[in-house]
Amino acid sequence: MFQKTKNIDTAFRYIRLFSVAFLAACVIISLFIAYKSYQLSSQSQNKVFILANGKALEAYAADRKDNIPVEAKDHVKMFHHFFFSLDPDDKVIQANITKALYLADNSAKQQYDNLKENGYYSNLISGDISQEITMDSIIINTHVYPFYFRYKGEQKIIRPTTIVTRNLITEGYLRNVSRSDNNSHGFLIEKWRTLENTDINIQNR
């Protein structure tokens, strides 16, 4: 009689232990599934599709702070490209300068106005002169806001008889502004000035 009671108690303990273990396993599996579902949902929210040339391209969104150095360098690079890449065509000059001035404040507009008043752009057109810019390096300090930058590059002035290569060093600051079609990186160049712009090579054509 006592042996049967003991066996029943032992079986009951085993059943209770199994039930607790099963319940714990269910809770762990449920928590794991909930975590994975949340993780998958977060990843899908960061995923976007871009339609280009009739094809859907997959892209991933990222926090702005992760891309500040890359976006800031590209902003500075594109500004100098538009400001200094010129051809002897008034429409090309106006189009490039307009794009550049969307990326900078009045300090760039003042330099443009000075060049225009001195007849720089009209001389390009009348002399069939093209101008190209090649970037060497861009240094940006993203630890202090607004972000200081220094641009180094080579400016090539192509005339009918000569090709003049000049070094170009400029500096300025970047501050955050709203993104737009004309300013995709959301930066604005401030206090932009030219530190050095001298001839380093003259080649006859």
N, C-alpha and C positions, 0 to 999 in steps of 0.2 A: 504493500500500500504506500509506504513512505518512499520506496524506490520509484513508483509511478509518479508521485507528486514531485520528486526531485527531477525526474526526466521532463515533466511538464514545465517546471521553472526554468530548466536549462534551455529547452526549446523556445520558451517565451523570450528569454534573454537574447538568444540568437536571432529570433525574428525582430525584436526591437533594435538590436545592433544593425541588422541588415536594413531595416527601415530607415534608421538614422543615416547610414552610409548612402543609401539610395537617394534620400532626400538631399543630402549634402552634394552628391554628384549632380542631381538635377539643378540645384541652385548654381553650382559652378558652371555647368553647361549653359544655363540661361544667361548668366552674367557674361560669359565668353561670346555668346551669340549677339547679345545686346551691344557689347564693345565693338565687335567686328562690323555690325550693322551701322553703328555710328561712324566708325572709321571709313567705311565704304561710302556712306552718305557725304562725309566731309570731302572725300576725294572727288566724288562726282560733282560737287558744287564748285570745286576749283578747276574743273575741266570745261573748256569751251571749245566750240568748233568754229573755224573761220572758213568762209567760202571764198576761194581764190581760183579764178580761171575755170569755174565749173566744178571744182573739186573741194570736198570738205576736209580741211586740215585740222588735226587735233592739237590743242594747246592747253597749257596749264597755267592757272593764275597763281601769283605769288605776292607776298607782302611787299609793299613799296620799299621798306627798309632793307630788304634783302637785295634789291636791285639798284639802290641809290648810286653806288660807284659806277656801275655799268651805264645806267641811264644818263648820269651827269656827264660822263666822258663823251657819250654819243651826242648829247646836246651841244657841248662845246665844239665837237668835231663838225657837226652839221652846220652850226652857225658860221664857222670859219670857211667851210666849203662854199656856202651860199654867198658869203660876203666877198670872197676873193676869187671865185670861179666865174670869170667874165669872158665874153666874146664880143667882137665888134658889131653888136646888134643891140639897138636900144631896147627892144622887147625882152631879149634875154637878160640884159643888165637889170631892167626894172623887175622882172620876175624873180631873179635870184636875190636882189637886194630886199624886195618885199618879204620874201621868205625869211631872210636873215633878220630883218627888223622885228618880226613877230617873236623872235627868240631872245631879244635883248631890250634893254631900256633906252632911255634918251642918250646915254653915252655913245651908243653905236650910231644913233641917228645924227648926232653932232659930227662924228667922224665922216659919215656919208655926206652930210651937207657941206663940210669943209672941202672934201674931195670934189664934189660937184661944182662948188663955187670957183675952185681953182682950175676947172676945165678938164679934170682927170678923165671922166667918162667920155666926154666929147672927143678927147684926144685918142682914146681907145678906138672909137668908131672911125674917126677920120684917118687914123694911121693903120687900120686893119690889124690891131694888136689884140692878142688873146692872153688871158691870165689864168694860171692854174695854181693850185695849192696842194701840197703833200704834207701830211702830218708826220712829225717825228715822235712826239710824245706829249702826253697831257698829264699833269700832276694835279690831283684834287685832294684837298683836306676835308674829309667828311666828318671830322671830329668836332669841328667848331662851325656853328651856323651864324650867318650865311657861309656857304662853302667857298673857300678860296681856290682858284685854279690858275695854272700857268700853262700856256700852250706854246709848243715849239714846232716849227714847221719850215718848209721851203716854199718860197713863192717863185714861180717861173713865169717870166714875161716874154712872150713869143712875138717878136717883131718880124717884118718881112726880111730883114737883113741879119738880125742877131737874136740870140736867146739869152736873156739875162736871168741868172738864178740869184735869189736874195734869201737871206735867212729872216725868219719872222718869229718874234717872241712877244706874246701878249699876256695880260693877266686881267683878272676880274673876280667877281663873286657870283654865286648862284643862290637864288632864293626860290622857295616853292610858290607856284601859282597853280591855278586850275588847269587841267588838261583840256585841250581842244583839238580840232582838226588842224589848226595852224601851229599848235605847240603840243605835240603828242607826249613829251616827257614831263611836262608840268614844271619846268624850270624857267627862270628869267635871269639873263646875264645882266649884272649891274657893275657900274664903275669900270667898264672895260677900257683899257688903254694899251697902246703899243709901246713896248719897252725897247725893241730893237728891230730895225728893218734896213739892212745894209746889203750891198752887192757882195757876193762871194765868188761869182764866176760869170764871164761874158764869153759866149761862143758865137763865132761867125757862121752864117748859114751858106 
